[in-house]
Amino acid sequence: MAITLERLRMLHAVSVRGTITAASAEVGYTASAVSQQLSALERELGTALFERSNRGVTLTPAGDRLSERAAMILDAVQMAAIEATQASPQAPPMTIRVGAFPTAISSIVIPAMALLEPLVRLIIVHIEPEQALEALIARRLDAAVVDFYNSQPLPGRDRLHHVRLLTDPLRLAVRSDRPAPEKLADLARTPWVLGGSESRLGRVTRSILAAEGIAPSVIVETDDHRVTFDILSAMDAAAILPGLALRHAPAHARPAALNLGRERHIHLVTRNAIAGHPAFRALETALRAAPRTG
């Protein structure tokens, strides 16, 4: 039979990772073995599935359609395995690998763990949203908690199931011992700690300041909120952070009572085919029950 489950896994891995070498690491075969298997699949199907170049491989229309079907088949196989292993009343807890960024881990995912026991066991993977979505499509994760800012489209909308968990407003963070600013312009001459210029938070915070006509004097660029709090401990500075990051802020840092008009949306994302399983519905319910940001 030309189409086997292993060949479908290889094809799908190439479509996700973009190169034979990266796909081989994904599926646990040598690059030579993956190349040979996919070449044999092309010969037996009588059609080209890839266009090869020095930069990697690109799927042809036939390869793209087969890869989409492969994703559905792999999901169906995973669901069949889950149903088989969970059929017995004595079945062990179902394991779900969920990826999440740091503040989501501490504020949303960890509080959900106790609500899921003993039926579901979580393995939490610290991973940033962009990488989490790639890992989810590649099946290295079963679910991901990710964030999106106001103007961002939802990636993989046709391949992934998105559920909004909460809306997290962006907040101005200042030292606790300084007078409360009445508007952002009051901080025009204050040193700023901002997210990296290429990060999503960094871009959003810079656009907030630009809209107020502020060209910030940036002293540190970081996406590590602990570093931001360290800077606020050492000197009078300002930062714009998500509300979740400020829920457990140290005593020397506090959010200012200003409405910045920007927010991020935190979603649970799974693959479409497995989103309806009771364990994933339970995961959604437990994550929604986590304490909300103010």
N, C-alpha and C positions, 0 to 999 in steps of 0.2 A: 504494500500500500504506500503510495507516494506521500500522503499526508499522515504524519504521526504526531503524537502529542509533543515529543521532544523537538521535532522540527518546527512545530508551531511556537514553542517556547523560544527557540533560537530566532525565528523570524520576528517575533514580537520584541525580543530583547534588542535586536538590531534596529528596529523602528524607533525604540525609545532612546537607545544610547547613541545611535548614529554611526558607529564603527563596529567592524567585526571584532576588533580587539576588546573594546569595552563590553560588547555583548557576550564574548566568551567568558569574561570574568563574572558576568551576571549569572550565566547558566552553569558555570562550573566545567566547561570544556576548554580545550585549547582553541586558539584562533584558527588553526589549520583544520581542526575537526568541524568547527562551525561552518567555515567556508566550504568544506567538502560536502557537508550535509545540505546546505542551502543550494549549492550548485547542482547537486543531485535532484533536489526538489524542483528546481527550475527545469531541468531536462525532462523529468517525468511528467511535469505539468505542461510542458511544451510552450512555456512563456517566460519572459524575463520578469523577475521580481525586483531587481535592483539595478541601479546605474552606478557603477563603481568609478571612483576618481581618487586622486591623491589625498583629497580632504576627507574621504570616508565613503559612505554609501548612501544613496537616496532611493527610496522606494518608488517603483513605477506605479502607475494607477492600479495594475493588477496586484502588485505587492501590497499597496496600501489597503485595498479591499480585503485581501487575505489576512493582513495584519489585524484589521478591525474584527474580522470573524474569529481570529485566533484569540483576541482579548476576551470575546464573549465565551468561547469554548473553555479557556483557562479559568474564567470565573465560574462557569458551570461545574467544572471539575472540582474547584475549591469548595463550592457549595455542597456538592455531593459528598466530599470527604468530611466536611463539617457535620452534615446531617447523619452520616454513618457513625462518626465517633461520638456524637451527642445523643444517639438514640437510646442508650441504656440509662436507666435511673441512677446507676452507679458511675456514670461517665464523669471524668475529671472536669474541672472548670475549663471552659473554652478560653483559649488564649488569643488576645487581640493585641497586635503591635500597633501602638498609636504614637505618631510623631507630633511634637509640639515645641514651640519656642519657650524660652525660660519663664516668662511671667505667666504664660498659660499653664505650664507644668505646675507651678507652685499655687496658683490661684484657682485653677479650674480642674485640671486633671487629677491631681493628688486628692483633693476633697471628694472626687467622684469614686475613687477606688473602693472605699468602704461601702458605698451604696451598691456596688456590683457584686461583692462577695456574697456567697461562695460560687455563684454560677459563672462569673466571668473573671478572668485574671488578665490584668493589663501588664504589658511590657512597654514602658515609656521610653521613647527615643528622643533625645535632645537634638533638634534639627530645625533649621530656619525654614520659613514657609515655601520659598521657591524650591529648595531641595526636597522638602516634604512631598510636594505635589509630584515631582519626578519619581520619588521613591514609591509613592502610592501607585502610580501608573505602572511602574516596573514590578510591583508586587513585593517590594521589600518592606512595605508597610501595609496594614489593613485599613488604617484610618489616620487622619491627620487633623490637628487643630491649627488653623492658619488664620492670618489676619489680612484684611484688605482695607485700603483707605478710600475716602469718599469717591474719588474719580476713577478708581481702578476697575476694569472689567473683571468678571470672574473667569479665571482660566479653566480650560477643559470642561466648559459647561455641558457639552454634549456627551462627555465621557465620564464625568464625575458627578456625584450627588452632593449638593451643598445644602447645609442646614445652618441658619444663623443661630448662634448661641447667645450672643449679647452684643450690644453697641458700647464701645469704650471711648469716651470723649478725650481729646487731647487737652492737657492741662499745663498751665504755666507753673514751674517749680522755682522757688526762691528760698533763700535762707530764712529760717524762722525768726531771726532777730532783726530783720530789716523791716521798715515800714511797708505795709501792704500797698502794692501799686494799684492805681485806679484804672490804668490803661497801659497797653504795651509801650506806648511812646515814653512812659516814665522810665523805661529801661533802655532807652536808645543808647546811652553811654555806658551801660553795664556790660562787663565781659559775658560772653555766651558760651555754653557747652551745647553743641549741636551734634545730631547724628551725622554720620559720614556723608559726604556730598553725593555718593552713588547709592546710598541706602534709601529705602522708601521713606522711612521716618525723617531722614535728613532732607530729602527733597520737599516733603510736606511742610516741615518746620520752616525751611527757608522761604517757601511761598507765603506762609502766614506772615512772616516778618516783612517780606517785600511788599505785601498788600498794605502794610501799615507804614511804608516808606522807611523802614529801618534797615540799614546796612550794618549787620551785626559785627562787632569786634569778637571774632571767634578765637578762643584760647585753647579749646580742645575739641576735636572731632572724635566721637565715640558712639557706638551703639550698645555699649555695656552700661546699663543703668547704675551699677555699683560704682563704676568710675565717675559717673556724673555726680553721685552723692558724695564721693570723696572730694571732688572739686568744690562742691558747695560747702563742705565742712572746712576746707582750707581757705576759701576766699568768698567775697561777695560776688556771686555770679547768678546767672539765670539759665534756665533750660526749659524746653517744651517736651513733655513726656506723656505717654499714654496713662490714663487713669489707673489701670491695673498696676503699673509700675510704682505708683505713689501710695498704694494701699498699705504697704509695709515700709514706707520711707522712714529713715532714721529721724530722730527728734530734731536735728538741725535743719531739716528740709521740710517744706510744706507746700501744698498747692495754693496758688492765689485764686481768689474768687473772681476770675475773669472768664467770660464765655468766649472761647476762641473760634467757635463755629466750625470746628473740624473734629472728625471722629474716625475711628477705625471700627470695622465690623469683624467680629471673630466668628469663624465658621467651623463646624465639623464637616469634614469632607471624606467620603468613601467612594468606592467604585459603584456604579449604578446597580450592577447585578447582585451585590451582596448587601446593599443598603437596607433592604426590607427584612433581613434576618432578625429574629427576636433579640439576639445578643447585641446587634448594632442599634436596634431601637432602644434597648436598655441602656446602652452607652450614651445615646443622645439624651435620654431622660435624666441620667445621672449627671451629665455635664451641664445640662440646663439648671439643675438644682444647686450648682455651685454658687457661693455667695456672689452677688452682683457688685459691680463697681459703682461708686457714687458719682 
